Amino acid sequence: MISLETDRLILRDYKEGDFDAYFRLKSDDTTMYYLQDIKSNSYEEAGKEFEEVLEDQKKPDRKFYFLHMELKKTHEQVGSIGYTVIDDTPVGKIVHLGYFTFQQYWGNGYVSEALEKVLEYAFTENNVYRVTTGCLAENKALERVMQKNGLIKEAEHLDHEWHDGKMKTRLEYRLLRKEWEER
């Protein structure tokens, strides 16, 4: 069971009693605006997904490392942060990172704080070699979070994704273990 702490946050594996919080987060229109492909559209759909998350946590070759993010003082749910293992190579895991938080917590530095801790865990305890992530170019706040945590811009894909009724540009970022160690 993963449990990490920062100055203000607890980042931990989901547990059985977290389903309502999980569903509230994954079905929130504002939170999931940029993540329509993983938004939960029904209680039943979210329930199946949540069971898969709990089952995956028990596996030795775990694929999903998404953590419940909560405030230390009040235990209020802030969001979720983590990564999915895309490949496990001889030099380490290649993972795709993601994070999403409720709007009332935007602009407080929580995602940057959590991301710093998740990267530390990934590179020092979970044999991660390469982290990738990205965002739509219009999501400047999320791009700043990536930059603040040392991720390096690899690509800008013009008119790459259909979102909210129009084509939008997507930015891709990465961080290798050796780059993280050199920081």
RARAMO-V35228 format. One line per field, one symbol per residue. ss: DSSP state (A for helix, B for strand, O for the rest). psi: psi as a letter, one per 20 degrees, with the letter a starting at -180 (. if undefined). burial: b if it has 24 or more other ideal C-beta (glycine too) atoms within 12 Angstrom, else e. A space follows every 50 residues. Layout:
BEGIN
ss = ???
psi = ???
burial = ???
END
This chain:
BEGIN
ss = OOBBBOOOBBBBOOOAAAAAAAAAAAOOOOOOOOOAAAOOOOAAAAAAAA AAAAAAAOOOOOOBBBBBBBBOOOOOBBBBBBBBBBBBBOOBBBBBBBBB BOAAAOOOOAAAAAAAAAAAAAAAAOOBBBBBBBBBOOOAAAAAAAAAOO OBBBBBBBBBBBBOOBBBBBBBBBBBAAAAAAO
psi = ppoqqahiqporqqrgijgggggggiipgggjgjlhijppiqggghgggg hhggghhiqhlqhplpqppqpghijqpgbqqbrpphqorhirqpqpqrqq qqhiiqjjjggggggggggggghhijlpgppqrrrqhimhghhhggghjj qpphqooplhpopljrpqppppqrpqghhghi.
burial = ebebebebbbbbbbeeebbebbbbbbbbeebbbbbeebebeeeeebeebb eebbeebeeeebbbbbbbbbbeeeeebbbbbbbbbeeeeeebbbbbbbbb bbeebbeeebbbbbbbbbbbbbbeebebbbbbbbbbbebebbbebbeebb bbeeeeeeeebeeeeeebebbbbbbbbeebeee
END
